[in-house]
Every structure is written in C-alpha cells, then in structure tokens.
C-alpha cells in the first residue's frame, strides 16, 4: 500500500514535467512522448523499493526518460528509413516508369502506357500482382497490407522490396 501511495505521488508530481521533456526531445510527437513517459513510470514501478530511498528521484526519472527518448528516436529513424525506401522509392519508381511512357508517348506516340503497364504486370505472379494492387492501386499502408495478407509488417515490407526489384528487372528487360 505504501508503494502505491509513493507511485501515485511520483506520478502526480512528475508526470507533466517528464512528459513535457519527452515531448520537446521528440520534436512534438505527442504519441511517442506519451509512450516514453509511460515507459518511464512503468520502470519506476518496477524499481519502487530502490526509488523510495533514492537521493535524486528527479535525476533518475530524467535519465530513464533520456534512455527511452534515445530508444524511441532510434526506432523512429529505423522505421522512416524502411518506409522511405518502400513508400517513397517504390512510388517514385512507378511514377518514373509512367513518366518515361508519357514522355515517349508525347515525343513519338509509339508507346501505349496501359499496354506497357499490362506487359509488366503480366509477368508478375498472382501473389505479386495482388501485392502490387494493394500497394499501388488501393494505396494501402504496409500495416494494412500485412493485415490483408496475414503476415507481419516486416514480412510484408520484404515482399514489397522484392516486388520492386522484380518490377525494375522487368522494366529494364523491356528496353524502353
């Protein structure tokens, strides 16, 4: 019971300042700041007996927050790196493919965009075409795609990477 009272007081006294600190360090990302702050207080709950006699509770909370912030920033950077590759690069590549066709069509009126797209898509397996459709036609996120095809997000992401590479190989073989 004494532990609960201590934790409630700790939470009441320091939650706002720890949250504000996390928010500032995470560039205003409310969700990440709340996650970090909650993780700090979960850690405090695990270490209640140690904290009750700690000479600098605020310092302990701040150091724990710094650790959680660094962890969140690493996770965010890793996620952005993967998402930029898939989301941005894949769409840029498909857009570039379409641009090439449009440029050729404007210049020579020899290339039919839909026909060329059909040639590329015909070379995909049924599963690859479904993945292509989910990502580029239906514009689903990786998370939504993973749910649709009953895979983890990382597995769905890897399949998208492989699909992008296959499309690049197909396009390069068309000698546009």
C-alpha positions in Angstrom: 0.0 0.0 0.0 2.9 2.3 0.8 4.3 1.5 -2.6 1.0 2.6 -4.3 1.0 5.9 -2.4 4.6 6.5 -3.3 3.9 5.8 -7.0 0.8 7.9 -7.1 2.7 10.8 -5.6 5.6 10.3 -8.0 3.2 10.2 -10.9 1.3 13.2 -9.7 4.4 15.3 -9.0 6.5 14.5 -12.1 4.3 13.1 -14.9 3.7 16.5 -16.5 7.4 17.6 -16.4 8.6 14.2 -17.7 6.0 14.3 -20.5 7.0 17.9 -21.4 10.6 16.9 -21.5 9.9 13.9 -23.7 7.7 16.0 -26.0 10.4 18.6 -26.5 13.1 16.0 -27.2 10.8 14.1 -29.6 10.0 17.2 -31.7 6.4 17.5 -30.6 5.4 13.9 -31.3 2.6 13.5 -28.7 2.2 9.8 -29.2 5.9 9.0 -28.8 6.2 11.3 -25.9 3.3 9.7 -24.1 4.8 6.2 -24.8 8.2 7.3 -23.4 6.6 8.9 -20.4 4.5 5.8 -19.6 7.6 3.6 -20.1 9.5 5.8 -17.5 6.7 5.4 -15.0 6.5 1.6 -15.7 10.2 1.4 -15.0 9.7 3.4 -11.8 7.0 1.0 -10.8 9.4 -1.9 -11.2 12.0 -0.1 -9.1 9.8 1.3 -6.4 11.8 0.0 -3.5 15.0 1.4 -4.9 13.4 4.8 -5.7 11.9 5.3 -2.3 15.4 5.6 -0.9 17.0 7.2 -3.9 18.8 10.6 -3.2 17.8 12.1 -6.6 14.4 10.8 -7.9 14.1 13.5 -10.4 17.5 12.7 -11.8 16.6 9.0 -12.0 13.4 9.8 -13.9 15.2 12.2 -16.3 18.0 9.7 -17.0 15.4 7.0 -17.6 13.5 9.4 -19.9 16.6 10.1 -21.8 17.2 6.4 -22.4 13.6 6.0 -23.5 13.8 9.0 -25.8 17.0 7.7 -27.5 15.3 4.4 -27.9 12.2 6.0 -29.5 14.4 8.1 -31.8 16.4 5.1 -33.0 13.1 3.2 -33.6 11.6 6.1 -35.5 14.8 6.6 -37.6 14.8 2.9 -38.5 11.1 2.9 -39.4 11.5 6.0 -41.5 14.5 4.6 -43.3 12.5 1.5 -44.3 9.3 3.4 -45.0 11.0 6.0 -47.2 12.6 3.2 -49.2 9.3 1.3 -49.7 6.8 4.2 -49.7 8.8 6.8 -51.4 11.2 4.9 -53.6 8.7 2.4 -54.9 6.1 5.1 -55.8 8.8 7.3 -57.3 10.0 4.4 -59.4 6.5 3.6 -60.6 5.9 7.3 -61.2 9.2 7.4 -63.1 8.1 4.4 -65.2 4.9 6.2 -66.0 6.8 9.4 -66.8 9.0 7.6 -69.2 6.0 6.3 -71.0 4.3 9.7 -71.1 7.5 11.3 -72.3 7.8 8.7 -75.1 4.2 9.0 -76.0 4.4 12.8 -76.2 7.6 12.6 -78.2 6.9 9.7 -80.5 3.3 8.5 -80.0 4.7 4.9 -80.1 4.3 3.7 -76.5 1.0 2.9 -75.1 1.2 3.4 -71.3 -1.5 1.0 -70.4 -0.2 -1.7 -72.8 3.3 -1.4 -71.3 2.0 -1.5 -67.8 0.0 -4.6 -68.7 3.1 -6.2 -70.1 5.0 -5.6 -66.8 2.1 -6.7 -64.6 1.5 -9.8 -66.7 5.0 -11.0 -65.7 4.1 -11.0 -62.0 2.7 -14.0 -60.2 -0.8 -13.8 -58.8 0.5 -13.1 -55.3 2.9 -10.4 -56.6 0.0 -8.8 -58.6 -2.2 -8.8 -55.5 0.6 -7.1 -53.5 1.1 -4.6 -56.3 -2.6 -3.9 -56.4 -2.9 -3.4 -52.6 0.1 -1.0 -52.5 -0.1 1.0 -55.7 -3.7 0.8 -56.8 -5.5 0.7 -53.4 -2.8 2.8 -51.7 -2.8 0.7 -48.5 -0.1 1.2 -45.9 2.3 -1.5 -45.1 0.4 -2.3 -41.9 -2.9 -2.6 -43.8 -1.2 -4.8 -46.4 0.2 -7.0 -43.7 -3.2 -7.5 -42.2 -4.8 -8.2 -45.6 -2.3 -10.9 -46.4 -1.9 -12.2 -42.9 1.8 -11.5 -42.5 3.9 -9.4 -40.1 4.7 -5.9 -41.2 8.4 -6.8 -41.7 7.4 -9.8 -43.9 5.0 -7.6 -46.0 7.8 -4.9 -46.3 10.3 -7.5 -47.5 7.8 -8.8 -50.1 7.3 -5.2 -51.3 11.0 -4.8 -51.7 11.3 -8.0 -53.7 8.3 -6.9 -55.8 10.0 -3.5 -56.5 13.2 -5.3 -57.5 11.3 -7.6 -59.8 9.4 -4.7 -61.5 12.8 -3.0 -62.0 14.2 -6.1 -63.7 11.1 -6.5 -65.9 11.2 -2.8 -66.9 14.9 -3.0 -67.7 14.2 -6.0 -69.9 11.7 -4.1 -71.9 14.4 -1.8 -73.4 12.3 1.3 -73.1 
